[in-house]
Amino acid sequence: MCGIWGYVNYGDRLNENQIAEIYTAFSNVCITRGKHACGIAYVSGGVLSVKKAPTDLVSANFSYPANVKMLMAHCRLSLQKNYSNNNNNHPFCGQTFDGVKYAVEHNGILRDLRKIRRQFHLAKTEISTDSYLIAQILNTKSRLNLQTLKEVCETLRGSFSFTVLDEKNNFYVCRGDVPIYIIHFKKLKLYLYISTRDLFEQAAATTDLWFDYKSSNLELSAGSVNLVPTNKGTILQISPDGNLARETFIFQEEKAIRHNWYMHEITKTEELQQQLANLENE
């Protein structure tokens, strides 16, 4: 549907050229999942920055400081024609009650939007993207942590994986039924992720990371490169020092969108067409 990728460079062991190489490689393959719009989010000097554009991630040619520890990127494939208005594109910004600012990006389709907005007494917004509901709910929380994200995930209906980056350089991954593939390069002190394994390997094969990746036994967690497992109903937190914490949530299976989320384009089967048509009336 859409594509997401990013990194957590908690060890500062990569030089500027290596970071640029990773950004180029992963952006080039990620756009196969969406070329309508794009965006990035990162923290520099304690300030959360978001840049987005109604074009593909490669053409946008965003600039960002090479020394940022965490960066997340989004490639949007839109089912609506609202991407020309940049307010509708990812990442979306928000702030919890304790004043912590964050950015969130989503891959998937959400449903029951009107019902959930009534439940939380959410104000009307000019942003018409379904994904913005995540930020609206998170904005009602006292703080941003594993527990409040669990509450958000168990409120959502539809299909999703989404990531959150806060201004304190805490990074979160929330996986419903939509895939996300995360690798930890322990020697480099680097986490790197993208939507699917095949895209990861296409991108990594063009970087200096490839030899270490291919020489490791990912499934046995042997060697310097490990797979970070994310099953349905998983929440991860990666702290600025690289520590990993986990939480789980109950995914609402009965409200999922039946689609092959591993595919890199929308295949509008009759069943999916009917589901999408029903969403317009929810």
N, C-alpha and C positions, 0 to 999 in steps of 0.2 A: 504494500500500500504506500507507505512513506518509508524513508530510510533515516536511521540515526547512527551516528558514530561519534567517538570522542576518545579522550585519553586522560589519565591521571598520572602525571609525571612527578611523583612524590620524592624522587631521589635526586632530581636535577643532574642526572648523569648523561643526558643527551645534549649535544651541542645544537646550535641554531640551525645548522644545515640538516641534521638528522630530524629535527622537529618539522622543518619545512618539507622534507622528503615524505614523512608520514602524512602530513596534512594533504599534500598533493595526491599521494597514492590512494588514500582512503576517500578523499572527495571525488576522485575520478571514478571509482567503482560504485560509490554510494548513489550517485545521480541516476543509476539505472533504476532505482526505486522511486524516483520522483524528480521532475524537472520544472514543475510549475513555480516553485518558490523555495527559498532556503533561508537559513539563519545560523548564527553561532552565538555562544555565550561563554564568557570567561571572567575571571577575577584578576585584576591587576592593581596593585597598590591599595588593596582593601576595597576596591570599587568594582561592583558587578556591572559588566558591560554586555549589551545585546546588540547585535547587528543582524539585519535581515533585508531581503530583497525579493521582488517578484520575478525571479529568474533562477536558473540552476546554480548550484554551489560553485561550480568551476568558473562560470561566466561572472559571478558576483565578485570574485577575486578580493575577498575581504582581507583587510590588514588586521594584525593583532600582535601584541608583544610576544617575542619568542620565548620569554622566560615565564609565561603563565604556567602554573602547575596543573591546571585542569581546563579542558576545553570540551564543549559538546557542540555537535553540529546536526542540522536537520535538513533533509531533502524532502520536499512536499510533492506528493501526487494528489491533486485535489479532485474530489467528486463534485465540488461546487465551483462556480466561476467567481469566487470571491477573493482570489489570491492577488488580484491587481491592487487591492487595498492592503497595504503592508501590515495594518493592524491585525489582519486575520491570519498572519503567518507566524510560524514558530521561530524561536522560543517565545513563550509568554512570561511576563514579569508579574510578580506578586510580593506580598509582605504579610507575614503572620502577626498576631497581636503583640508579640514581644519586640516587634520592629525589625526582624530579620528579613532582608530582601532575598529573593530567589528568582531563578528562571526555570521553566519547565517545558519539555518538549515531549510529544506523544506520537506513537505509531499505532494506528488502528481506527476503529469507529466506535463512538459512544452512542448510547441510546437512552430513552426515558429522560431526556433533558428537561422537559417542562415539569415533569413530576418531581425530579430532584431539586430543581430551582425553587419550586413551591415549598418543598420540605425544609429547605434551608433559608427560605425568605431571601433569596438572592436577587439583587437589583438587576433590572434590564441593562443590557450592554449593547453597544454598537458592534462588538466583535461577534461574528456569526459562525465562527468555527466551533464545531462540537468539542474539540480538545480544550478550549478555554474553560470548560466546566471544571477541569482538574484544579486550575488556579483559583477559580471562584470558591470551590469548597475548601481548599487549603488556606485561603485567606480568612476563613472563619475559625481557624485553629489558634490556640494560644501560643504554640511554638512549632518549629519544624524538627521532627525527629522520627524514629522508626515507628513509634506508637501512633502518632498523628497520621503518618502515611498509611499505616495499616487501616485506620479509620476511613481515610479517603478511598483506598482501594476497595474496601468492602462496601462502600456506598455506590461506586461506579457500576454501570450496567453497559454491556457491550464487550468489545474486544480491545485489548490494550497491552502495550508496554510503554512506560514513560520514564524519563530521567529528570532529576532535579539537581541543580547546583545552587548553593547559597553563597552569600557574600563572605562567609567565613571559610570558604573552600571545602565544605563538606559536600560530598557527591553521593547521590542516591539513585538506585535502579529499582524500579517496581515492575515486575513481570506478571502479566495475566497469561493469556493464551498466545500472545504474539511473541515470536522468537527474538532473542538477543544473545549474542555470542561474545563472551568476555575472556580475555587471556591476560595472565599475570606473568610478566617478564621479571623474575625475582632479582637477577643480577643487575638489571637496569633500573629496578625499582619503578616499574612502569606497568599500569593497567591500560589495556587498549581494547575497545569494543566496537562492534558494528552489528547490523541487524541479523546477518546469517553467517554461517561458517564459510560457505563458498565465497562470499564477498570478502571475508577476512583474508582468506588464502590468496585470492586474486590480488588484493592490495599489498599484503605482506611480501608476496613474491617479488615485488619490485623495490623492496627496501632492504636495508642491512639486517633487518630482523629475521629474515627468512631462514637462514642457516640454523639459528638457535631454535626457531619454531619447529622446523621439520626434523631436527635431531632429538626432540623431546617426546617422551611417551605421555601424551596429554591425559589419557584415560587413567593411568596409574599414578599421576602426579609425580612422576620421576623426572629428575633433571631440573634445569633452571627456568623452565617455562611450564606453567600450569593452567589448565582450564578452570575457570571459576563457574561452577554449576549454577544454573538458574532454572529451576522447575516452575511449573505453573503455581502461582501463589507465593512467589519469593520477593522479598525486599532486601536489598543490600545497602549498607552505608560504608563508603570508603572515606576515611578521615584524612586530613592534610598530611599526616605522617604515614599513610598507607595502611593503617589498621583496618581490618574488615570485620563488620558486624552484620548479623542476619536477623530477620524477622519473617514470619509467614502470615498470610491472610487467606481467607476463604474466598476463592474466585467464584462468582455467580455464573456457573456454567450454563444455566438455562437461558441466560440473556446474551450469550456469546453470538457473534456473527459467524455464520458457517462459511468459511473461506480458507483457502490454502495460503496462509500468511508467509510461507517460505518463498512464494513466487515473487518475481520482481516486476510485476505489472498487475493491473486489475484484470482478471478474467471474469467477465460478467456473465456467469451462468444464469440460467433461468431462476434458480433458487436465490442467488445473490441479488439479482434484479428485484425480486419480490421483497426480499428483506430491506433493501434500500428504499423501495417505494413505501413500505410500511413505516420506516423511520420518519418520513416526512410528515406523517400524521400523529406522531407521538408527542 
